């Protein structure tokens, strides 16, 4: 079977450009970060691969954003007798192929993608620090009305009932209660 693996980092992002024009029998699509391999559709795909299948991926960064996960995934997939093909980089890996040049290219390109991600995060941290210093960055708006939680607790309502009424976890109510007591 020809199997496609598509990943975007957020729910808002579109997947249309990935593997466009590639004939696939089945597609697995994740809308989450590639920072680790804990992704539902990736794990679903890995569990359903069969010897002789070919996994198609638009580019290396869609499979993994760090070099160790990338190398582990390629090794794990090919060890099952499955071929993995990265279209953008024109790299193909199989279990019976031991091409040192392709392994070098995979490692180098994976490292470039990891570096790119790290640099983006560093620029983001720097921007946030500058915005905070200028008083322009306030962080995320609170998603819980803390005053309402405290009011309900002071009114004698239990932690569980407050959590149920507010639609939040018991641990969140406990945290707010603890912060209010300090």
N, C-alpha and C positions, 0 to 999 in steps of 0.2 A: 504494500500500500504506500502511496505517497501522502505523507502527513505533514501538515503545516503547523509551525509554532509561531504565533504572533503575540507580541507583548508591547503594550504602551504603559507609561508610568501612571497615568491618571485616567479616571472614568471619562473626563471631557475630551481626551485626545482621540483622534480618529485612527483607525487601523487600515484604511483603504489602500494606502500606497504600498503596504507590505505584501510581498508575494503576489502582487497584481500580475495577472496573466499566467501564473503557474497553475497547472492542472493538479488539483489535490483531491484525494478521496475523503480526507477528514482534516479538520482544522481545530486546533486548541488555541484559545485566545485568553490571555491574562491582561487585566487592566490594573497593574500594581507595580511597585518598584522592583527593579532587578537587583537590588542590593544583596539579596541572598536567594537561596533556592526554595524557600518556603512559599511557593506559589501554587494555588489549587490546580490550575489547568496544566502547568508544567508537570506536577506530580501525577496527575491523571494520565497525561500522555506517557510519561516514563513507565507507569504501571501497565499500560496497554500496548506497548511496542512488541512487535514480533520479529523474529529473524527474517531478514529479507526486506523489511520496511525501509523507507528512506524518509528522513526528517528534513524538511525544508525550512530554513530560517532566513529572513531578509538580510540581517547582518549580525555580526558577532555580539554587538552590544544588546541585541534583543534577547539573546540567550543568557548572558550574565554580564554584570558590571564589575566583577573583580576576577582577576586572573586565576585564582585557585578554584573558584566555582566553575569557571569556564572549562578549565582543563579536566576537572573531575567529571563534569557533565559529558564532555566529548568522549572521555575514556569509558564512562559508564554506558553510554549509548552504543558505542562501537563494540564494546565487549559483548553486547547482546546479539551481535551479528547484524546490527542496523547501521545503515549509512547516514551520515549527517552532512548536509550541504548548506553552506553559507553563500547566498546568491551575490550579494554586493561585493564580497571579497573574492568570489570565484574559488572557494576552497571546499574540497570534499574529503571526508574522512570515512574510512571503512575499517573493519576489524583486521583484514588481511593486508592492509597497507601500512607501511612504516616509512613514510617519506619524511626525512629530517627537514627538508626545506619547508614543507607544509606545516610541520609542527613548529618550526621557527616562526613562520608567518603568523600562525594562530597565536603563539605566545606574545609576539611583538605587538600585533594589533590589539589583542586583549589588554595588554599593558597600556597601550595608548588610550583605549576607551576608559580604563580605570583611572588613569592620570587625568583625563578630561573631566570625569565625574568629580574627582578630588579637587581639581582647580575650580570648578563651578561652585562646589560647596564652600571652598575657601573665600571666593569672591562674595558669595552670599553672606557669610559670617562677617566679612569686612564691611559690607554695605549696611548690615543690621547694626553693627557697632557704631558706625558713623551716624546713622539715623538716630540711634539711642542717645548718643552724645549731643545731638542737635535737638533732642526732645521731640522728634518726629515719629519715633517708633514706639508704639505702646503695647505691641504684642497682640495676640488674638483677643477678641472681645469675649468676656465670660459667657459660657454657654449655660450656666446654672445661676438662677437668682438666689444668691447666697443669703440675702436678707430674708427672703421668703422661707428658706430652709430653717434659718435660726428662729424665725417667728413661730413656725410650726413646732419646732423642738421645745421652745419656751412655753408653748401652749400645752405641753404634756404629751404630744404625739410621739409614738415610738419611732426609732430609726427606720425600721422596716416600712412602716406606714408612710413616713415622710418620703422615703425613696420611691415607693409605689405611686404616691400622689404626684411627685415631681417627675417621675419617669427617669430616674437616675439610679445608680448602683448604691447599695448599702454603704460600701466603702467610701463613696463620695460624700455621703451624709456624715459619716464618721469623721472624715477629714475636715469638713466644714465645721463640725461641732468642736473638734480639737483646736482648730485655728481660732474659733470664737472665744474659747476658754483661756487663750494665752494673752 
